[in-house]
Amino acid sequence: MQVHIRKQQPDIMKNEFVLLVVDDDHEDLEIFCEAMKLINPEIKCLMARDGKEALTLLRQLPELPKIIFLDNNMPQMNGRKCLTHIKDDPHLKEIPVIMYSTFFSSQDVEDFKNSGAAVLKKQIDFSDIVKHLSAALGNFYPTLVSR
């Protein structure tokens, strides 16, 4: 199992705003992190390719990320199962989670919200990606984004 962490390794968590994005699509991960750099250059992205990698990473970090963006459709462990593990873990359950996927059924939206997660549909156009991610992040950390 390979965990993908951006290059700043040992002190990545110290006094920085770090988030975790979990997605099996490498291009989506790169686009997400580029959008976050535009929203606020101080944001650092940690990446995992599926729910299993995400949980392993979360349990190894010296300090937890401020927020998790979690795709639903992934191999190994999908976002729904990962969210359940996060919310059932006393050490992780307070981290805000945004389910971030291309498609949600109305039942998905209801289930995720009942599990304590927010829901955000992936956008295609890069400017829309930046706009929607900024708004979603601003709901949890308004001082981090300039509106």
PyMOL commands that set and color helices and strands:
alter all, ss='L'
color gray80, all
select helices_A, chain A and resi 26-39+51-60+79-88+106-114+126-140+142-144
alter helices_A, ss='H'
color red, helices_A
select strands_A, chain A and resi 4-5+17-22+43-48+67-70+97-101+118-121
alter strands_A, ss='S'
color yellow, strands_A
deselect
rebuild
show_as cartoon
